[in-house]
């Protein structure tokens, strides 16, 4: 019985031992079968690896074989060692240095774990320590902006600017309406002007607009000398209009002559001598010289203060002399002032029937009212009260000859836009033309201080052009037929949006008074009879992109439209606009060279659109390195798994 | 009886064993579920941290392009910015200057980054919302600007487990202005002179006996920290001196030596008797300037105060001869 108890007890003890052993075994077996727990361990490791890559600077691994070699070879700089390991590996991988990125990754993790791991980005494996994956793979990831497959991580941008360039530009040198020669007596006009020395002249065209002769044959068209070269026989008459008033037959003529060979850099002069047997010879509106030339110019900044002299032409009339000079004041000018210096010779000093000093020098300025007179006037027209001799001459008592010199302040009568000053010496329109020689003296090249001129001063609040901008002047002829009124439509392109100056050059045969409008805005009305300036200032702020319309109407003092005073097709619109001579930073390139080439190309294209050729531009450039792309973000993954 | 007793003990022990096994299995199952939830939440936290980390990196990239765009605007138009810190902020956020889109900022604004992150969040199974607020640009020191911003991230996951994470933090990025163009030079030389901001390799290493370093600084117009000379942000505004709005306890200003020969060769007139310190030269400040022994005849240095409570003559360690 005792033996049985012992046997049972022993059985129980064995059974319990087995049960305990089983209990101890079962949990281990059961736990290891739950992959989540294993996965958690792998995840911890993957997270640790990602943290290593994204927190530790490359500097900590500068002694690793690959990084130290890259430093030695100068492929990476010390500065780049401030990047995190992930950033360095990413930069190298995405910039195409894949094997280097692989080696660095291997060297970082070598010996760190016995588990398998891989670094991947955008489905590409940068490095994997094992070939085969197991069933359970833990993944940890980091997002990193700035990377995209096949795209550079950073690059260069560049800008370029023209330091010197050659531009084609147009200069218009007007002849003012002026006279006079009466009944076969000669009118002589000399225009002296200077062109810049460092230019290449491509073309010089002289338009001649005169009132001469008694027939279309051009009688008394005596001289047209350009720098002493006779060109009168080379004039091609474009328009001849003969009018007769009883026995008076006279011709308005408009012609053109190519003077490219004669016009040169530096000093130039054009001499004109004309007359008309039975009437009054003078220059009509529209006579001008147009010079097209290329000019080498350095980039500069526009002025804010302007002082300019408008010289009279030298006019030697033999029945008195007169001239009307036009100039302009911009609409945004401040502190504008102007004065006239008039130097004249051979002016008859006369007395009227009552012994009063007649006005032999009469000046009008922007008005029908006399601005200056040197003697008595019987009326606003100011003709002398003397006995009539013939139709257009009054026999006054000549008491001497004057050489008047005047300084007149014009400031109070200035107007924004076009200003016209008319000087008459022994001339009273169709009432009385003088008898003797009178001269408005002007020799701006050799004797500028003693010449006759109007000096204008004004200030602008802002420069009309800033640095990097170049000014380009162009002229468009009206074309079409001679007519009155005449409308002219032209287009301003977007690149020409910044017009700083514009003029309308009126070409006419006979003229009376004119109204000039730009886009329905009146920009000029003749203040008195025959005041038709060669230059009418067109307010740039009235110009619009796209189509613009100029309308010129010649009208009689009573207001009716003149029936035979035509506006000729050789009238023109001249405008000066600003074009940019620089370009800013463009696209990001892989090298400084490429960025600079792109900047230069953009600049040349931009300036080429304004007629400036590539070989004529001197370019400077500046590049900026290390402009990074905001590619991505890319996803970097660390995968960790058990070895099989 | 004894046999029955022992058998009952065995049965009892077996029942205990089975109960233990059952409880243990339940515990392991519960633990596994917990692990899955934890993994997902950890992934969410990891994604959040990744966003914050990447926001700093992206901000650095975007700031670089914004600063380039701001410089580009100034040097191509010749017009200084009204408020450079606000303009840079506008560029970072919207890619524009006064509403006008800047080409260099195309697809490179913080809005572009935010959209990409939100898209990426979706791909990872998170409804993601990122907001950048209160962006402040200010000088950090002479050669760095700082960009600080608040970032609000909202993550929501209802695919695997229901969890959300909403956090707002204030981040700061320091951006180096080295290798950027100094806008003050083109603004004051009609766009003809370019100078790139580079810290002098000789800073605080000037010798009375050997002027090589000083001459090198002059020839290359290297930059030095300055107490009053305009900081980079001031320079974008065309200002010559540090403005009160940017003033900090530590020096944030910059100064370089104007190379008068370079100005001459660009066709610009120079003031030979004026100090070569750029902000004083360009501002035409009426300060006494001294000829320096051993330096070119058109080089002058003033004795105005600069960093470390020293004057220019002291910090550049030179002897004035007149």
Interface residues (C-beta under 8 A of the other chain):
Chain A: X4 X5 X8 X9 X11 X12 X15 X16 X19 X22 X23 X26 X27 X30 X31 X34 X36 X37 X39 X40 X43 X47 X50 X54 X87 X140 X141 X142 X143 X144 X145 X146 X157 X159 X161 X163 X298 X299 X300 X301 X466 X467 X468 X580 X582 X583 X584 X585 X586 X587 X588 X620 X622 X624 X625 X626 X627 X628 X629 X630 X632 X633 X635
Chain B: X2 X3 X6 X9 X10 X13 X14 X17 X20 X21 X24 X25 X28 X31 X32 X35 X36 X38 X39 X42 X46 X47 X50 X51 X53 X54 X57 X58 X60 X61 X62 X64 X65 X68 X69 X72 X73 X75 X76 X77 X78 X79 X103 X104 X107 X108 X112 X113 X116 X117 X120 X179 X180 X181 X186 X190 X191 X192 X194 X196 X266 X267
